[in-house]
């Protein structure tokens, strides 16, 4: 019985460690996601530390590596998914203030860091996503 308890405790510790590694905090930098997200908003992003992660859906806000500078993480909204090619088209809610798939094209699924699920700061704006945006619709789809 003692072995069982140790095994359960070890399994639980591993599960917590894996789940903890899948959480990331990201700060919105710039005006590309106004009105849904403002500069300085802080988000919890959930990734999956084991494959295969589910495909992001159009309308979801995600963190994605900038294809021009992979060390930089962008917060964008998914507008299209192309499973045969393994790519996503992502845009900001404020087209005039956003550099996104309209400029750099689709991004590979592998560049997705995770889904933004909760805004934890500032306190007066905290709460769970999704955050409605203005980019979903036939006119918002990236060109190309």
Buried (B, 14 or more C-beta within 10 A) or exposed (E): EEEEEEEEEEEEEEEEEEEEEBBBEBEBBBBBBBEBBBEEBBBBBBBBEEEEBEEBEBBBBBBBBBBEEEEEBBBBBBBBBEEEEEBBBBBBBBBEEBBBBBEBEBBEBEBBBBBBBBBEEEEEBEEEBBBEBBBBEEEBBBEE
